[in-house]
């Protein structure tokens, strides 16, 4: 085993490499670019809708036409992909989440229209039933709990509908056992061989999701019941490695760790454990803490988001989903002009 050889002062002065900007650039170990960012978008019905989300300063619910404008801006800034999350009208929700399985639902229509207008941006679609169910859970309730195998059947159906609409990346966020293998088999059977699967392989039962659930309108439905029987216990890391390895073996092209900043140790561990790219999600609660603090003048918004996202890269993330993607991308371009 090699040993780190330490220099002696003053022959070795580590500050030499920090003495000017060009030196710091020359030896920088981790770099953040616009290509590392994915922009989440909250979709709503209507036209010309850009409704601010109170708990997420700077983020709004967007109608499809406004989403197209945002996708165009994202692509012009070098952001390679967007992730779509629907805000479903309560009148369309039911116990089984049947709206998720309709080929003309909001997400399917959005995928088609965004692809038509911005053909060179990747579209990631969330696969889970929670936006569509009256109970707010990610799957089908049987005897008071989310039943795994019948939920997987529904998720396979949802995945095929999204693939047919033109979705580039299927992103199951439900944490059901075996769903990656079932979805991959179905995609291959329907010849969607280039449709990628981004598995939310490591999704913890976290308190950091609050503003997201507020944004999509699932907070009141879920209530205090929580998702602890299918999302991971945040005490565990070894379990995360097992989850990620299983999903890669079943056909996942990419895996996700969620939340992000409080789980950078997990990002690093998963990255060292699997041979596919690892993504991380800077979730709504993380974003809200920094955005609200910046709004109060506690610190510089752009600087703190840049630093936090660079930390994801340093931990081994290939890309990061963040609501600050546009702001950070604009700043990155400005700094290179």
N, C-alpha and C positions, 0 to 999 in steps of 0.2 A: 504494500500500500504506500503510495507516494505521500510525502509529508510536505507541507507548505514551508518553504524556506523564507524566513523573514530577513529583510535587510536591516542595516544598522544606521541610526541617525548619526551624522547628517548625510552620509552617502545616499541614504534613501529618504527622500522627502515626498510624501504622498501628495502634498499640496501643489507640487510642480504641475501635475496634470489638471489642476483646477484653476490655474492662474489666469486663464482667459477663455472667452467663449469658444474659440476655435479648438482649443485643447480639450475642453469638455465635450464638444461635438465629436472629436476624433476618437475618444475612448468610451463613448457612451455605449452601454451594454444593451439597453432596451430602447426601442423607438416606437412611437405611436403615430400612425398616419390615418387619414380618412378611410383607407381601405380596411382598417381594423374595426370599423363601426357599423352597427346595424341599428336602424331607426324603427322603434315600435310606433304603430299608428292605431289609434282608437277610431273605429268606423261607426258612423251613425247614418240612419236614413235621412233623406231630404236632399236639398240642393242649396249650395252657398252657405252651408252650416260650418261654423268654426267656433265651437262652444268651449270656453275656457273651463278647465277642471280645477276647482278651488283647492283641492288638496295637492295638486301638482302644478305649482306656478310655472308658467311658460309652456304648458302642454294643453292641448285642446282636443275635444272630440271633433272629427272631421267627416263631412259627407264625402261621397265618392269623388265628386268634382274637385273638392278641396284637397282630397288625398292625392289626386293626380298632380296638382300644383306642387304639393309637398314632395312627392316622389321625384318630380322633375328637378326640384332644387337639390334634393339629396344626391341625385345622380350627377348633377353639375358640380357638386362639391367633392365628388370622388367616393361617396358612400355606395358600396356595391349592392346593398340589399335593405329591404324593409320587412317588418314583421307585422301582420295584420291581426287585430283583436276586435271582435264585434261588440257593439253595445246593442243588445237585442231588446226590442220592444217587449215589455212584460206580457202583452196580449199574445205573443208568439211562443211564450215559454210553457212547458208542461213537465210532468214528472219524468218523461222519457227523453226529453231534449230532441223531439222529432224535427224541429226547425233546422238542426245541424245536418240533417240527412236530405234536405231539399236542394236540388241543383240550381234553384234560382234564389237562394238565400243571399243575404247582404254580402257575405264574404266572397261567394262565388261570382256575383256580379261585379264586385270591386276588383277581383283578380283579372277578370276579362277586360274591364275598361282600363285599368292601370297598365296591363300588358300591351294593350292596343296603343296607348299614348306614350309609354316609356318602355320600349321593348327590351332595353339592355340593363334593366335593373332586376335583381333577384327578388322573388316574393316568397316569404316564409309564412306558412299558415299554421296557426295553433290548432292542434287536434285534441279536443277534450269537450266534454258535454256541459261543463259548468256555466258557460254564458247562456245556455239554452234551457237549463232546468229550473223549475220553480224552487227546488230545494238547494240549489247552489253547489251541488257536488259534481265531481268530474265524471261520474258514471251513473249506472242504474242501481237504484236502491232495492234490495231484497232483504227482508227480515231486519230492517233497520240499519243495514250497512251497505256500502258499495260492493256489488257482486262483480268479481273479477272477470270471469269468462264471457258473460253476456255483455259486459261493457266493452270488452275487446272486440266482439262482433260488431257492435255499433261503431267503434272507432275505425275499424277496417272500412266499413261503409262510408263513413265521413271522409276518410283519407282518399278513397277512390273518387268521390265526388269532387274533392278539391283538386286532385290531379287532373281530372277531366276538364276542370275550369281553367287550368293552365298554371297552377301552383308549382313552383320550382322545388320547394323544400317543405316536406311534411314534418311537422314538429309536434309529436305527441308529448303533452305536458301532464298527463293524467296519472302516471306512476303505476299503471296496472302491470302485473307480471305477464310476460309473453307477448305483449302487444307489438313489439318491434318485429319479431319473426313473422307474426301473422300479417302485419301491414306490408312487410317486404315481399312475402309470398304473393299477396294479392296484387301488388304493383307489378311484379314480374309477370304474373299471370295475365294481366291486362296490357302488357308490353310498355309500361311506363318505366323503362329501364334506366332513364336518365333522371328520374325524380329522386332527389336526395331525401334521406331521413336524418333529421336532427333530433336526437332523442334527449328529452329532459331526463337524463339518466339519474341525475343526482339533484332532486328537488326536495328541499327540506320543508317540514311543517313549521313555517316561520311567521313571526309577527311583523315582518317587514313588508308584507304584501298589502297592507291596509289600503293605501291610496289607489292601488290597481283595482281592488274589488269595489271601491267607491266609484272609480271611473267607468267600470263595465256594469255597475248596478247589481252586483251579486252579494254585497255585504249583508243586507237585510234578509236575503233568502237563506244564506248560510247560518246566520246567527252565531251562537257560541259553540256550535257542535264541533267545528274544526274538521281537519282532514288527516288526523293522526294515524288512521288505520291504513292509509296508503302512501302519504308523503313521509319522508324520512325523519327519524329522530335526529335533532341537530347535535346530539352528543356524539354521533358516530362518524368515523372516517373509513374504517375498514369495510363497513357495509357499503359505503359509497363506491369503493373500488370494485366490489363484487357486482354492484348494480351496473356500473359502467362496462365492466368486462362482459357481462351477460348480454348487454344491448349491442355491443360491438360484434360479438359472436353471432347474434341474430340478424345482423345486417345494417346496423346504424353506420352512416357515413361520418357523422359528427356527434359529439355528446355535449351536453350542457350541465353546468353547475349553477344552481340557483338557490338562494341569493348569492351575491358576489362578494362585496367588500368584507363582511364578517367571516367569509369562508375562503379566503385566499389560500389558506393552508390546504384546503380540500382541492382547489383548482390545481395547485402545484402537485399534490399527491396523485390526482387523476391523470394529469398530463404525463407524469413519470410512469404511469401504470398501463396506459392504453396506447395503441399505435394509430389513432385517428385524431384529427384536430379537436381541441377542447375549447368550447365557447363558454362565456360566463354572462350572466344577466345582472346588470346594475339595476336592481329592482326599484319599484316605486317608492318604498320607504327610504331607501338609501338616497335616491334622487331628491326626495322631498326634504330630507334633513339638510342637505347642502343648499338646495335652491332657496328654501325659506331662510336659512341662516345668511346666505348671500344677500337676499332681499332686505334683511335687517341690518346689513352693513358689517356683519361679523367678519367676512372675508371676501375676496374677489371671486366672483362666480366662475369665470372662465379658467382662472388659475387652479382653483380647487378641483374642478371637474377634470381638467387635464391631468393633474397629479394623481387623482384617484384612478383614472383610466390607464395611465401608465403603470400603476401598480398591478392591474390585471395582466398587462403584457409581461411585466417582470415575473409574475407568478406562473406564466406559461400559457395564458389564454391566447388563442389564435385570433379571436374576435370578441367584441363585447356588444351586447344589446344595451343601449342607453338612451334615455329620453333627452339627454344633452347632446346627441349626435350632431345635430345641425349647428349648434353653438360652437362646439369644439372643432368641427370641420371648417367652419368659417374662420376661426382663429388660426388653425393650422395653415390655411391658405394665405391668410393675411401675413403670417410670420415668414412665409417663403417668398413673398412678393418683393 
